[in-house]
Amino acid sequence: MPTSLPRKPWYRVLYFQVLMAVVLGIVVGCCFPAFGKSLKPLGDGFIKLVKMMIAPIIFCTVVHGLLRWGTCGNSGASGARHWSTLKSSLRWRW
């Protein structure tokens, strides 16, 4: 008979924590607007941290994908096509 893993407590589940944070943010914004406004620098810093992490994550993902593709043995024409697509998408962005 297989043993099942013990379940996490309900307060340790990520989606519950996110929902509670949203509810808490709504309550603070409605009931204590001055305190909510004083938390703006904290929110702005969080957004800047997220934006700062996006570029390195995308870069590492693309590099890892290209390196892994080269070890699969099916590089060549398909790899050149992928590189061409990547270059054109980067050119479009800037």
N, CA, C and O atoms as a Tinker XYZ file with bonds, in Angstrom:
   376  protein
     1  N      0.834000   -1.177000    0.000000    73     2
     2  CA     0.000000    0.000000    0.000000    64     1     3
     3  C      0.886000    1.252000    0.000000    63     2     4     5
     4  O      1.699000    1.431000    0.907000    81     3
     5  N      0.735000    2.128000   -1.023000    73     3     6
     6  CA     1.588000    3.320000   -1.084000    64     5     7
     7  C      1.196000    4.315000   -0.001000    63     6     8     9
     8  O      0.023000    4.490000    0.329000    81     7
     9  N      2.208000    4.946000    0.527000    73     7    10
    10  CA     1.947000    5.978000    1.536000    64     9    11
    11  C      1.859000    7.331000    0.855000    63    10    12    13
    12  O      2.641000    7.635000   -0.046000    81    11
    13  N      0.927000    8.122000    1.277000    73    11    14
    14  CA     0.780000    9.449000    0.681000    64    13    15
    15  C      1.593000   10.460000    1.492000    63    14    16    17
    16  O      1.808000   10.304000    2.694000    81    15
    17  N      2.022000   11.471000    0.803000    73    15    18
    18  CA     2.784000   12.536000    1.451000    64    17    19
    19  C      1.845000   13.357000    2.327000    63    18    20    21
    20  O      0.680000   13.545000    1.977000    81    19
    21  N      2.331000   13.840000    3.446000    73    19    22
    22  CA     1.472000   14.678000    4.281000    64    21    23
    23  C      1.140000   15.983000    3.558000    63    22    24    25
    24  O      1.991000   16.572000    2.890000    81    23
    25  N     -0.089000   16.414000    3.701000    73    23    26
    26  CA    -0.525000   17.635000    3.028000    64    25    27
    27  C      0.039000   18.855000    3.749000    63    26    28    29
    28  O      0.236000   18.847000    4.964000    81    27
    29  N      0.294000   19.902000    2.968000    73    27    30
    30  CA     0.737000   21.163000    3.545000    64    29    31
    31  C     -0.427000   21.789000    4.302000    63    30    32    33
    32  O     -1.585000   21.596000    3.930000    81    31
    33  N     -0.131000   22.530000    5.348000    73    31    34
    34  CA    -1.211000   23.285000    6.001000    64    33    35
    35  C     -1.786000   24.313000    5.027000    63    34    36    37
    36  O     -1.075000   24.785000    4.139000    81    35
    37  N     -3.037000   24.655000    5.179000    73    35    38
    38  CA    -3.714000   25.540000    4.232000    64    37    39
    39  C     -3.046000   26.899000    4.126000    63    38    40    41
    40  O     -3.114000   27.531000    3.072000    81    39
    41  N     -2.408000   27.361000    5.178000    73    39    42
    42  CA    -1.787000   28.683000    5.142000    64    41    43
    43  C     -0.413000   28.664000    4.472000    63    42    44    45
    44  O      0.185000   29.724000    4.285000    81    43
    45  N      0.103000   27.490000    4.107000    73    43    46
    46  CA     1.401000   27.392000    3.427000    64    45    47
    47  C      1.259000   27.228000    1.920000    63    46    48    49
    48  O      2.267000   27.158000    1.218000    81    47
    49  N      0.041000   27.165000    1.408000    73    47    50
    50  CA    -0.210000   26.995000   -0.024000    64    49    51
    51  C     -0.095000   28.367000   -0.697000    63    50    52    53
    52  O     -0.658000   29.351000   -0.218000    81    51
    53  N      0.640000   28.419000   -1.815000    73    51    54
    54  CA     0.966000   29.703000   -2.441000    64    53    55
    55  C     -0.271000   30.459000   -2.908000    63    54    56    57
    56  O     -0.367000   31.666000   -2.684000    81    55
    57  N     -1.223000   29.783000   -3.552000    73    55    58
    58  CA    -2.363000   30.531000   -4.077000    64    57    59
    59  C     -3.192000   31.123000   -2.936000    63    58    60    61
    60  O     -3.783000   32.190000   -3.102000    81    59
    61  N     -3.245000   30.465000   -1.801000    73    59    62
    62  CA    -3.949000   31.032000   -0.654000    64    61    63
    63  C     -3.234000   32.291000   -0.157000    63    62    64    65
    64  O     -3.881000   33.287000    0.167000    81    63
    65  N     -1.913000   32.247000   -0.097000    73    63    66
    66  CA    -1.155000   33.406000    0.353000    64    65    67
    67  C     -1.342000   34.588000   -0.585000    63    66    68    69
    68  O     -1.459000   35.728000   -0.136000    81    67
    69  N     -1.370000   34.321000   -1.892000    73    67    70
    70  CA    -1.564000   35.396000   -2.871000    64    69    71
    71  C     -2.958000   35.996000   -2.727000    63    70    72    73
    72  O     -3.113000   37.217000   -2.744000    81    71
    73  N     -3.970000   35.148000   -2.585000    73    71    74
    74  CA    -5.333000   35.649000   -2.421000    64    73    75
    75  C     -5.467000   36.476000   -1.143000    63    74    76    77
    76  O     -6.135000   37.510000   -1.143000    81    75
    77  N     -4.843000   36.034000   -0.067000    73    75    78
    78  CA    -4.902000   36.793000    1.179000    64    77    79
    79  C     -4.177000   38.138000    1.047000    63    78    80    81
    80  O     -4.621000   39.133000    1.620000    81    79
    81  N     -3.075000   38.178000    0.303000    73    79    82
    82  CA    -2.367000   39.438000    0.080000    64    81    83
    83  C     -3.225000   40.408000   -0.723000    63    82    84    85
    84  O     -3.232000   41.607000   -0.445000    81    83
    85  N     -3.947000   39.899000   -1.715000    73    83    86
    86  CA    -4.833000   40.763000   -2.508000    64    85    87
    87  C     -5.953000   41.310000   -1.625000    63    86    88    89
    88  O     -6.257000   42.501000   -1.674000    81    87
    89  N     -6.562000   40.449000   -0.824000    73    87    90
    90  CA    -7.636000   40.886000    0.064000    64    89    91
    91  C     -7.106000   41.917000    1.066000    63    90    92    93
    92  O     -7.762000   42.929000    1.314000    81    91
    93  N     -5.938000   41.672000    1.635000    73    91    94
    94  CA    -5.346000   42.610000    2.585000    64    93    95
    95  C     -5.052000   43.957000    1.916000    63    94    96    97
    96  O     -5.264000   45.009000    2.518000    81    95
    97  N     -4.567000   43.922000    0.675000    73    95    98
    98  CA    -4.312000   45.160000   -0.055000    64    97    99
    99  C     -5.575000   45.949000   -0.305000    63    98   100   101
   100  O     -5.575000   47.175000   -0.203000    81    99
   101  N     -6.663000   45.249000   -0.637000    73    99   102
   102  CA    -7.948000   45.929000   -0.856000    64   101   103
   103  C     -8.450000   46.544000    0.441000    63   102   104   105
   104  O     -8.917000   47.683000    0.449000    81   103
   105  N     -8.358000   45.799000    1.535000    73   103   106
   106  CA    -8.826000   46.311000    2.828000    64   105   107
   107  C     -8.015000   47.527000    3.258000    63   106   108   109
   108  O     -8.585000   48.521000    3.707000    81   107
   109  N     -6.702000   47.461000    3.127000    73   107   110
   110  CA    -5.853000   48.602000    3.509000    64   109   111
   111  C     -6.165000   49.805000    2.629000    63   110   112   113
   112  O     -6.248000   50.930000    3.122000    81   111
   113  N     -6.338000   49.577000    1.326000    73   111   114
   114  CA    -6.622000   50.692000    0.423000    64   113   115
   115  C     -7.958000   51.345000    0.687000    63   114   116   117
   116  O     -8.091000   52.561000    0.546000    81   115
   117  N     -8.956000   50.559000    1.069000    73   115   118
   118  CA   -10.294000   51.111000    1.325000    64   117   119
   119  C    -10.408000   51.732000    2.721000    63   118   120   121
   120  O    -10.969000   52.816000    2.879000    81   119
   121  N     -9.884000   51.051000    3.710000    73   119   122
   122  CA   -10.081000   51.498000    5.101000    64   121   123
   123  C     -9.016000   52.492000    5.572000    63   122   124   125
   124  O     -9.307000   53.374000    6.380000    81   123
   125  N     -7.802000   52.355000    5.077000    73   123   126
   126  CA    -6.696000   53.211000    5.514000    64   125   127
   127  C     -5.964000   53.777000    4.301000    63   126   128   129
   128  O     -4.818000   53.401000    4.054000    81   127
   129  N     -6.592000   54.670000    3.539000    73   127   130
   130  CA    -5.957000   55.156000    2.300000    64   129   131
   131  C     -4.646000   55.906000    2.530000    63   130   132   133
   132  O     -3.753000   55.847000    1.685000    81   131
   133  N     -4.513000   56.601000    3.640000    73   131   134
   134  CA    -3.258000   57.329000    3.896000    64   133   135
   135  C     -2.112000   56.342000    4.122000    63   134   136   137
   136  O     -1.003000   56.546000    3.629000    81   135
   137  N     -2.385000   55.282000    4.862000    73   135   138
   138  CA    -1.364000   54.252000    5.074000    64   137   139
   139  C     -1.032000   53.548000    3.761000    63   138   140   141
   140  O      0.125000   53.216000    3.504000    81   139
   141  N     -2.049000   53.323000    2.933000    73   139   142
   142  CA    -1.811000   52.715000    1.623000    64   141   143
   143  C     -0.921000   53.578000    0.749000    63   142   144   145
   144  O     -0.052000   53.067000    0.042000    81   143
   145  N     -1.136000   54.887000    0.797000    73   143   146
   146  CA    -0.288000   55.798000    0.015000    64   145   147
   147  C      1.146000   55.806000    0.533000    63   146   148   149
   148  O      2.089000   55.975000   -0.239000    81   147
   149  N      1.306000   55.626000    1.833000    73   147   150
   150  CA     2.663000   55.609000    2.388000    64   149   151
   151  C      3.425000   54.344000    1.993000    63   150   152   153
   152  O      4.651000   54.306000    2.102000    81   151
   153  N      2.721000   53.316000    1.540000    73   151   154
   154  CA     3.369000   52.073000    1.096000    64   153   155
   155  C      3.768000   52.117000   -0.379000    63   154   156   157
   156  O      4.323000   51.148000   -0.897000    81   155
   157  N      3.491000   53.232000   -1.061000    73   155   158
   158  CA     3.810000   53.341000   -2.487000    64   157   159
   159  C      5.289000   53.078000   -2.804000    63   158   160   161
   160  O      5.567000   52.369000   -3.771000    81   159
   161  N      6.250000   53.613000   -2.039000    73   159   162
   162  CA     7.658000   53.318000   -2.353000    64   161   163
   163  C      7.979000   51.814000   -2.291000    63   162   164   165
   164  O      8.799000   51.317000   -3.063000    81   163
   165  N      7.337000   51.115000   -1.386000    73   163   166
   166  CA     7.549000   49.667000   -1.292000    64   165   167
   167  C      7.044000   48.970000   -2.555000    63   166   168   169
   168  O      7.711000   48.088000   -3.097000    81   167
   169  N      5.867000   49.370000   -3.014000    73   167   170
   170  CA     5.312000   48.792000   -4.240000    64   169   171
   171  C      6.141000   49.146000   -5.462000    63   170   172   173
   172  O      6.372000   48.302000   -6.328000    81   171
   173  N      6.593000   50.399000   -5.534000    73   171   174
   174  CA     7.420000   50.820000   -6.673000    64   173   175
   175  C      8.739000   50.042000   -6.710000    63   174   176   177
   176  O      9.203000   49.643000   -7.778000    81   175
   177  N      9.332000   49.834000   -5.537000    73   175   178
   178  CA    10.571000   49.056000   -5.483000    64   177   179
   179  C     10.358000   47.623000   -5.928000    63   178   180   181
   180  O     11.205000   47.053000   -6.617000    81   179
   181  N      9.232000   47.035000   -5.540000    73   179   182
   182  CA     8.932000   45.668000   -5.954000    64   181   183
   183  C      8.779000   45.570000   -7.466000    63   182   184   185
   184  O      9.299000   44.641000   -8.084000    81   183
   185  N      8.074000   46.517000   -8.062000    73   183   186
   186  CA     7.891000   46.514000   -9.519000    64   185   187
   187  C      9.235000   46.668000  -10.219000    63   186   188   189
   188  O      9.482000   46.008000  -11.228000    81   187
   189  N     10.108000   47.531000   -9.701000    73   187   190
   190  CA    11.431000   47.707000  -10.310000    64   189   191
   191  C     12.263000   46.429000  -10.205000    63   190   192   193
   192  O     12.991000   46.085000  -11.136000    81   191
   193  N     12.159000   45.725000   -9.078000    73   191   194
   194  CA    12.878000   44.455000   -8.932000    64   193   195
   195  C     12.388000   43.417000   -9.939000    63   194   196   197
   196  O     13.186000   42.690000  -10.530000    81   195
   197  N     11.076000   43.354000  -10.130000    73   195   198
   198  CA    10.526000   42.397000  -11.097000    64   197   199
   199  C     10.998000   42.744000  -12.503000    63   198   200   201
   200  O     11.412000   41.860000  -13.254000    81   199
   201  N     10.941000   44.025000  -12.866000    73   199   202
   202  CA    11.395000   44.444000  -14.192000    64   201   203
   203  C     12.882000   44.162000  -14.382000    63   202   204   205
   204  O     13.313000   43.799000  -15.476000    81   203
   205  N     13.663000   44.328000  -13.320000    73   203   206
   206  CA    15.100000   44.091000  -13.406000    64   205   207
   207  C     15.396000   42.607000  -13.642000    63   206   208   209
   208  O     16.409000   42.281000  -14.260000    81   207
   209  N     14.548000   41.715000  -13.171000    73   207   210
   210  CA    14.794000   40.284000  -13.291000    64   209   211
   211  C     14.315000   39.693000  -14.608000    63   210   212   213
   212  O     14.730000   38.592000  -14.968000    81   211
   213  N     13.452000   40.395000  -15.335000    73   211   214
   214  CA    12.875000   39.840000  -16.557000    64   213   215
   215  C     13.944000   39.609000  -17.619000    63   214   216   217
   216  O     14.005000   38.519000  -18.188000    81   215
   217  N     14.782000   40.591000  -17.903000    73   215   218
   218  CA    15.785000   40.468000  -18.964000    64   217   219
   219  C     16.782000   39.337000  -18.702000    63   218   220   221
   220  O     17.027000   38.551000  -19.617000    81   219
   221  N     17.370000   39.206000  -17.512000    73   219   222
   222  CA    18.296000   38.089000  -17.303000    64   221   223
   223  C     17.628000   36.720000  -17.397000    63   222   224   225
   224  O     18.243000   35.766000  -17.873000    81   223
   225  N     16.390000   36.613000  -16.953000    73   223   226
   226  CA    15.692000   35.328000  -17.046000    64   225   227
   227  C     15.454000   34.957000  -18.494000    63   226   228   229
   228  O     15.667000   33.806000  -18.876000    81   227
   229  N     15.016000   35.906000  -19.312000    73   227   230
   230  CA    14.789000   35.618000  -20.732000    64   229   231
   231  C     16.110000   35.283000  -21.412000    63   230   232   233
   232  O     16.177000   34.338000  -22.199000    81   231
   233  N     17.168000   36.050000  -21.118000    73   231   234
   234  CA    18.473000   35.786000  -21.720000    64   233   235
   235  C     18.962000   34.386000  -21.366000    63   234   236   237
   236  O     19.398000   33.640000  -22.243000    81   235
   237  N     18.892000   34.028000  -20.090000    73   235   238
   238  CA    19.367000   32.703000  -19.668000    64   237   239
   239  C     18.529000   31.590000  -20.281000    63   238   240   241
   240  O     19.060000   30.531000  -20.615000    81   239
   241  N     17.232000   31.813000  -20.433000    73   239   242
   242  CA    16.366000   30.815000  -21.047000    64   241   243
   243  C     16.737000   30.597000  -22.511000    63   242   244   245
   244  O     16.810000   29.460000  -22.977000    81   243
   245  N     16.969000   31.689000  -23.228000    73   243   246
   246  CA    17.330000   31.569000  -24.651000    64   245   247
   247  C     18.697000   30.904000  -24.799000    63   246   248   249
   248  O     18.864000   30.020000  -25.640000    81   247
   249  N     19.669000   31.314000  -24.000000    73   247   250
   250  CA    21.003000   30.720000  -24.087000    64   249   251
   251  C     20.953000   29.239000  -23.726000    63   250   252   253
   252  O     21.571000   28.416000  -24.402000    81   251
   253  N     20.236000   28.898000  -22.684000    73   251   254
   254  CA    20.113000   27.492000  -22.300000    64   253   255
   255  C     19.448000   26.680000  -23.411000    63   254   256   257
   256  O     19.872000   25.564000  -23.710000    81   255
   257  N     18.410000   27.245000  -24.018000    73   255   258
   258  CA    17.740000   26.549000  -25.113000    64   257   259
   259  C     18.653000   26.342000  -26.303000    63   258   260   261
   260  O     18.659000   25.268000  -26.904000    81   259
   261  N     19.437000   27.374000  -26.655000    73   259   262
   262  CA    20.352000   27.238000  -27.791000    64   261   263
   263  C     21.461000   26.225000  -27.492000    63   262   264   265
   264  O     21.814000   25.418000  -28.352000    81   263
   265  N     22.003000   26.268000  -26.283000    73   263   266
   266  CA    23.052000   25.311000  -25.937000    64   265   267
   267  C     22.513000   23.882000  -25.895000    63   266   268   269
   268  O     23.180000   22.948000  -26.340000    81   267
   269  N     21.336000   23.724000  -25.373000    73   267   270
   270  CA    20.745000   22.386000  -25.305000    64   269   271
   271  C     20.385000   21.891000  -26.698000    63   270   272   273
   272  O     20.496000   20.699000  -26.984000    81   271
   273  N     19.954000   22.799000  -27.563000    73   271   274
   274  CA    19.597000   22.402000  -28.913000    64   273   275
   275  C     20.831000   21.889000  -29.658000    63   274   276   277
   276  O     20.736000   20.962000  -30.462000    81   275
   277  N     21.972000   22.490000  -29.388000    73   275   278
   278  CA    23.195000   22.067000  -30.052000    64   277   279
   279  C     23.633000   20.679000  -29.635000    63   278   280   281
   280  O     24.300000   19.996000  -30.412000    81   279
   281  N     23.283000   20.233000  -28.436000    73   279   282
   282  CA    23.679000   18.908000  -27.977000    64   281   283
   283  C     22.689000   17.830000  -28.391000    63   282   284   285
   284  O     22.953000   16.645000  -28.186000    81   283
   285  N     21.572000   18.207000  -28.962000    73   283   286
   286  CA    20.574000   17.207000  -29.342000    64   285   287
   287  C     20.951000   16.484000  -30.629000    63   286   288   289
   288  O     20.385000   15.431000  -30.923000    81   287
   289  N     21.862000   17.004000  -31.381000    73   287   290
   290  CA    22.268000   16.356000  -32.611000    64   289   291
   291  C     21.432000   16.763000  -33.807000    63   290   292   293
   292  O     21.726000   16.333000  -34.922000    81   291
   293  N     20.438000   17.548000  -33.628000    73   291   294
   294  CA    19.600000   17.962000  -34.758000    64   293   295
   295  C     19.779000   19.440000  -35.069000    63   294   296   297
   296  O     18.867000   20.081000  -35.591000    81   295
   297  N     20.950000   19.985000  -34.749000    73   295   298
   298  CA    21.210000   21.369000  -35.125000    64   297   299
   299  C     21.477000   21.402000  -36.622000    63   298   300   301
   300  O     21.357000   20.378000  -37.295000    81   299
   301  N     21.826000   22.526000  -37.131000    73   299   302
   302  CA    22.033000   22.631000  -38.568000    64   301   303
   303  C     21.007000   23.581000  -39.130000    63   302   304   305
   304  O     20.908000   24.732000  -38.703000    81   303
   305  N     20.235000   23.092000  -40.101000    73   303   306
   306  CA    19.250000   23.955000  -40.750000    64   305   307
   307  C     18.200000   24.427000  -39.762000    63   306   308   309
   308  O     17.802000   25.591000  -39.802000    81   307
   309  N     17.742000   23.555000  -38.878000    73   307   310
   310  CA    16.723000   23.976000  -37.916000    64   309   311
   311  C     17.312000   24.968000  -36.914000    63   310   312   313
   312  O     16.618000   25.892000  -36.489000    81   311
   313  N     18.571000   24.797000  -36.530000    73   311   314
   314  CA    19.218000   25.749000  -35.639000    64   313   315
   315  C     19.390000   27.095000  -36.297000    63   314   316   317
   316  O     19.206000   28.129000  -35.655000    81   315
   317  N     19.743000   27.100000  -37.579000    73   315   318
   318  CA    19.886000   28.357000  -38.313000    64   317   319
   319  C     18.538000   29.063000  -38.415000    63   318   320   321
   320  O     18.461000   30.285000  -38.295000    81   319
   321  N     17.481000   28.291000  -38.636000    73   319   322
   322  CA    16.148000   28.877000  -38.689000    64   321   323
   323  C     15.773000   29.499000  -37.349000    63   322   324   325
   324  O     15.201000   30.587000  -37.298000    81   323
   325  N     16.102000   28.796000  -36.261000    73   323   326
   326  CA    15.799000   29.313000  -34.929000    64   325   327
   327  C     16.580000   30.599000  -34.670000    63   326   328   329
   328  O     16.026000   31.568000  -34.149000    81   327
   329  N     17.853000   30.613000  -35.027000    73   327   330
   330  CA    18.676000   31.803000  -34.824000    64   329   331
   331  C     18.151000   32.966000  -35.651000    63   330   332   333
   332  O     18.140000   34.105000  -35.184000    81   331
   333  N     17.716000   32.688000  -36.873000    73   331   334
   334  CA    17.160000   33.730000  -37.724000    64   333   335
   335  C     15.893000   34.307000  -37.109000    63   334   336   337
   336  O     15.690000   35.521000  -37.124000    81   335
   337  N     15.046000   33.448000  -36.571000    73   335   338
   338  CA    13.819000   33.910000  -35.917000    64   337   339
   339  C     14.148000   34.752000  -34.698000    63   338   340   341
   340  O     13.523000   35.786000  -34.461000    81   339
   341  N     15.131000   34.307000  -33.924000    73   339   342
   342  CA    15.526000   35.054000  -32.729000    64   341   343
   343  C     16.060000   36.432000  -33.109000    63   342   344   345
   344  O     15.700000   37.430000  -32.485000    81   343
   345  N     16.911000   36.492000  -34.123000    73   343   346
   346  CA    17.463000   37.778000  -34.549000    64   345   347
   347  C     16.373000   38.717000  -35.023000    63   346   348   349
   348  O     16.380000   39.900000  -34.683000    81   347
   349  N     15.435000   38.205000  -35.806000    73   347   350
   350  CA    14.385000   39.081000  -36.321000    64   349   351
   351  C     13.470000   39.564000  -35.207000    63   350   352   353
   352  O     12.997000   40.700000  -35.249000    81   351
   353  N     13.210000   38.716000  -34.202000    73   351   354
   354  CA    12.363000   39.165000  -33.093000    64   353   355
   355  C     13.090000   40.220000  -32.260000    63   354   356   357
   356  O     12.461000   41.163000  -31.781000    81   355
   357  N     14.407000   40.075000  -32.080000    73   355   358
   358  CA    15.167000   41.089000  -31.334000    64   357   359
   359  C     15.231000   42.393000  -32.109000    63   358   360   361
   360  O     15.160000   43.469000  -31.516000    81   359
   361  N     15.365000   42.312000  -33.423000    73   359   362
   362  CA    15.415000   43.512000  -34.246000    64   361   363
   363  C     14.065000   44.231000  -34.170000    63   362   364   365
   364  O     14.025000   45.461000  -34.153000    81   363
   365  N     12.951000   43.472000  -34.124000    73   363   366
   366  CA    11.639000   44.081000  -34.063000    64   365   367
   367  C     11.437000   44.815000  -32.746000    63   366   368   369
   368  O     10.788000   45.860000  -32.707000    81   367
   369  N     11.992000   44.270000  -31.664000    73   367   370
   370  CA    11.804000   44.856000  -30.331000    64   369   371
   371  C     12.486000   46.217000  -30.241000    63   370   372   373
   372  O     11.941000   47.133000  -29.624000    81   371
   373  N     13.648000   46.368000  -30.833000    73   371   374
   374  CA    14.361000   47.638000  -30.722000    64   373   375
   375  C     14.275000   48.335000  -32.033000    63   374   376
   376  O     14.807000   49.435000  -32.184000    81   375
